[in-house]
Amino acid sequence: MFAKNIRFMQQWSTPPAMQIDTTKSYVATLSTDKGDIVIQLFPEHAPKTVNNFVFLASQGFYDGITFHRVISNFMIQGGDPTGTGRGGAGYKFADEFAGNPLTHTAGALSMANAGPNSNGSQFFITHSPQPHLNGKHTVFGQVKEGQEVVDTIRQGDKIVKVSIVEG
């Protein structure tokens, strides 16, 4: 009866080795059960964070995971395979604020964390500007298409697949 809710949770002991080329551009498409969200990633401003997201996406880590936290007019949060807000990929890595000019505008893709330098797999996308989060969460992407999809996501809606295109 409960087997349909059980998900294999891939875990790693350390953050991924650098696999992206920070001089190239990366676009992520989050295909959800409400539609697609297309996001420009910024490896030049947050290389470790973009590398982490690209790695997890390439491993299928985000596929089938729900948006476990949704706050109207604030943000949608996903990236936890347990759906509880306490799960992750098994490792933590440092914030990338120094030299990062990106801020929490509407449609910002940012890392969720439990305090300084506790980034893992969880991320959020903002509905509206959230300047109080600047310097507390690493922004590493911006919605290019599909902000209306972001705005229709509800708690429990699924990420079907995350695809990355390198340019």
BATOR-868499 format. One line per 8 residues: their letters; for each residue x, y, z of C-alpha. Coordinates in steps of 0.02 Angstrom, whole numbers. Last residue first. Example, Ala and Ser with C-alpha at 12.3 -4.5 7.8 and 13.67 -1.06 7.14 Angstrom:
BEGIN
SA = 684:-53:357 | 615:-225:390;
# end
This chain:
BEGIN
GEVISVKV = 1296:1310:-1230 | 1264:1170:-1107 | 1085:1109:-1094 | 1025:1034:-929 | 866:933:-904 | 772:917:-738 | 632:788:-741 | 455:759:-677;
IKDGQRIT = 467:885:-536 | 308:851:-443 | 171:952:-359 | 157:910:-174 | 143:1090:-113 | 70:1195:-253 | 149:1261:-413 | 43:1392:-504;
DVVEQGEK = 163:1540:-481 | 314:1440:-537 | 216:1394:-695 | 181:1579:-728 | 369:1607:-707 | 387:1486:-852 | 524:1559:-960 | 689:1643:-917;
VQGFVTHK = 690:1600:-731 | 854:1656:-653 | 997:1553:-584 | 1133:1537:-451 | 1073:1636:-300 | 1165:1579:-144 | 1061:1601:15 | 1101:1714:164;
GNLHPQPS = 1188:1861:80 | 1025:1915:-3 | 877:1832:83 | 804:1996:149 | 796:2057:-32 | 651:1939:-74 | 584:1999:-243 | 430:1900:-298;
HTIFFQSG = 380:1719:-333 | 553:1653:-286 | 625:1487:-339 | 696:1369:-208 | 833:1241:-192 | 872:1085:-92 | 1019:976:-144 | 1155:1021:-20;
NSNPGANA = 1198:1192:49 | 1248:1203:234 | 1383:1337:222 | 1292:1459:337 | 1122:1404:402 | 995:1267:365 | 1000:1293:178 | 894:1321:24;
MSLAGATH = 997:1364:-129 | 932:1495:-249 | 843:1509:-416 | 779:1688:-435 | 612:1707:-523 | 565:1872:-441 | 727:1954:-381 | 834:1873:-246;
TLPNGAFE = 1002:1946:-293 | 1146:1902:-408 | 1306:2004:-390 | 1412:1856:-332 | 1588:1918:-293 | 1585:1839:-121 | 1414:1757:-93 | 1451:1576:-138;
DAFKYGAG = 1395:1472:13 | 1497:1318:56 | 1452:1135:30 | 1354:999:119 | 1342:812:88 | 1216:670:90 | 1109:717:-61 | 967:791:40;
GRGTGTPD = 827:762:162 | 756:872:302 | 622:968:207 | 502:821:225 | 481:767:44 | 607:627:71 | 695:661:-95 | 722:843:-47;
GGQIMFNS = 758:953:-198 | 608:1067:-191 | 553:1238:-131 | 425:1360:-203 | 438:1543:-151 | 366:1701:-75 | 197:1762:-143 | 116:1601:-79;
IVRHFTIG = 232:1488:20 | 267:1317:-55 | 369:1183:33 | 383:1002:-22 | 397:1034:-209 | 398:852:-253 | 537:738:-315 | 504:629:-468;
DYFGQSAL = 668:672:-555 | 777:779:-442 | 917:652:-421 | 918:600:-604 | 1108:588:-598 | 1127:726:-727 | 1014:838:-622 | 1122:808:-468;
FVFNNVTK = 1280:852:-565 | 1204:1007:-646 | 1143:1069:-476 | 1313:1039:-393 | 1408:1120:-536 | 1292:1271:-527 | 1327:1285:-340 | 1514:1262:-359;
PAHEPFLQ = 1524:1391:-499 | 1416:1528:-419 | 1448:1691:-513 | 1524:1630:-678 | 1420:1471:-667 | 1260:1572:-689 | 1112:1460:-732 | 974:1521:-849;
IVIDGKDT = 810:1437:-798 | 668:1366:-902 | 515:1312:-801 | 407:1185:-891 | 226:1138:-855 | 111:1096:-708 | 170:915:-684 | 344:986:-685;
SLTAVYSK = 483:991:-815 | 624:1092:-740 | 727:1150:-887 | 903:1204:-843 | 1008:1316:-954 | 1197:1320:-943 | 1319:1443:-1020 | 1503:1407:-1047;
TTDIQMAP = 1654:1492:-967 | 1625:1400:-802 | 1654:1233:-888 | 1560:1105:-784 | 1626:946:-703 | 1700:1010:-539 | 1706:863:-420 | 1539:825:-337;
PTSWQQMF = 1509:865:-154 | 1564:728:-33 | 1483:576:50 | 1356:541:-87 | 1176:480:-71 | 1050:413:-195 | 878:398:-116 | 772:261:-190;
RINKAFM = 592:320:-174 | 453:244:-71 | 283:325:-99 | 217:189:-215 | 266:57:-86 | 141:122:42 | 0:0:0;
# end
